[in-house]
Amino acid sequence: MNIYVIMKRTFDTEEKIALSNGRIAEDGAEFIINPYDEYAIEEAIQLRDANDGEVTVVTVGGEDSEKELRTALAMGADKAVLINIEDDVENGDQFTTATVLAKFFEDKEVDIILGGNVAIDGGSGQVGPRLAELLNIPYVTTITKLEVNGTSVRIERDVEGDSEVIETSLPVLVTAQQGLNEPRYPSLPGIMKAKKKPLEELELDDLDLEEDDVEAKTKTIEIFLPPKKEAGKVLEGELEDQVKELVALLHTEAKVV
Ligand SMILES: Cc1cc2nc3c(=O)[nH]c(=O)nc-3n(C[C@H](O)[C@H](O)[C@H](O)COP(=O)(O)OP(=O)(O)OC[C@H]3O[C@@H](n4cnc5c(N)ncnc54)[C@H](O)[C@@H]3O)c2cc1C
């Protein structure tokens, strides 16, 4: 079975994020595999172990993404591909990423592509569905259960807390939701083995793409942090007076009544 995982290197949003010139400052930021992509990697490994075949993890990014690819190899993926576009593309967007990935997959025999439901930084949830559209294969998003039987696929997906059951067939692209599985941590032997596993590096040229073919269709105008929360107001005095003051404040300041 030819199993692919598309994965993204993201900022660790649990860590402090600083902005500089309207962009997230990379200096000092911590980077991780996008957490939803860890579910995708885990599911891919389980699928391979049950059906044989190979798991290949693919990322579109820069040289630094090698670290996250090696982590995926240490978890148990078999091969990694880094499509390094940082020297060719200054401003990329979801169109850029999906177009590059589609070109990569053009000549591949694919049974299933797994990705994350959403990247915790860019957060558009577009790359998976865009890629499936370009490859003209079915896709199912926010999946919480995956069963593959021959070429038949049965999927449960999260719909705002409820579940939807979908049947489709291979080849298919799915995007992982929290709850799909419990991603494993790379083991020490896994980390040692990962150093020797194949990691192929490609550039736009290798995919017969020109800079113009992947030029972003959107432009980020501004990025800003949410406003700091102000301290709450504590009312004092007699209970009756507090209630009057509260009602007045709800009218005049909060403007909710
Ligand atoms: C050289 C370069 C320059 C860039 N410049 C900009 C910029 O100027 N402004 C800007 O906003 N963004 C920029 N990006 C980031 C780029 O826009 C995002 O990687 C891409 O658009 C993903 O969008 P998203 O974060 O909304 O992902 P989502 O669509 O939310 O991601 C969903 C899923 O798609 C898959 N996926 C997402 N991104 C990738 C990826 N890169 N490789 C493999 N799989 C992926 C993962 O499985 C992920 O869980 C740049 C990226 C590169 C490599």
The ligand as an ORCA input file, in Angstrom:
! r2SCAN-3c Opt
* xyz 0 1
  C       9.000     29.451      1.108
  C       7.676     29.688      1.770
  C       7.201     30.982      1.855
  C       5.976     31.222      2.510
  N       5.530     32.496      2.596
  C       4.377     32.739      3.235
  C       3.891     34.065      3.361
  O       4.488     35.013      2.865
  N       2.726     34.266      4.026
  C       2.039     33.213      4.565
  O       0.983     33.433      5.173
  N       2.468     31.943      4.459
  C       3.625     31.685      3.824
  N       4.070     30.396      3.731
  C       3.302     29.324      4.348
  C       2.340     28.730      3.358
  O       1.402     29.676      3.024
  C       1.685     27.549      4.071
  O       2.570     26.454      4.172
  C       0.517     26.967      3.344
  O      -0.205     27.957      2.773
  C      -0.358     26.150      4.302
  O      -1.466     26.914      4.682
  P      -2.112     26.736      6.094
  O      -1.106     27.073      7.118
  O      -3.398     27.465      6.076
  O      -2.348     25.147      6.195
  P      -3.689     24.316      6.296
  O      -4.353     24.282      4.964
  O      -4.474     24.735      7.487
  O      -3.018     22.897      6.572
  C      -3.791     21.705      6.578
  C      -2.888     20.528      6.337
  O      -2.282     20.603      5.048
  C      -0.966     20.063      5.089
  N       0.020     21.108      4.820
  C      -0.098     22.437      5.067
  N       1.031     23.085      4.698
  C       1.860     22.147      4.211
  C       3.177     22.180      3.711
  N       3.856     23.324      3.628
  N       3.742     21.029      3.281
  C       3.060     19.844      3.363
  N       1.809     19.748      3.864
  C       1.230     20.884      4.280
  C      -0.782     19.504      6.517
  O      -1.216     18.180      6.537
  C      -1.722     20.393      7.308
  O      -2.136     19.813      8.525
  C       5.260     30.138      3.083
  C       5.743     28.841      2.975
  C       6.940     28.610      2.333
  C       7.438     27.197      2.270
*
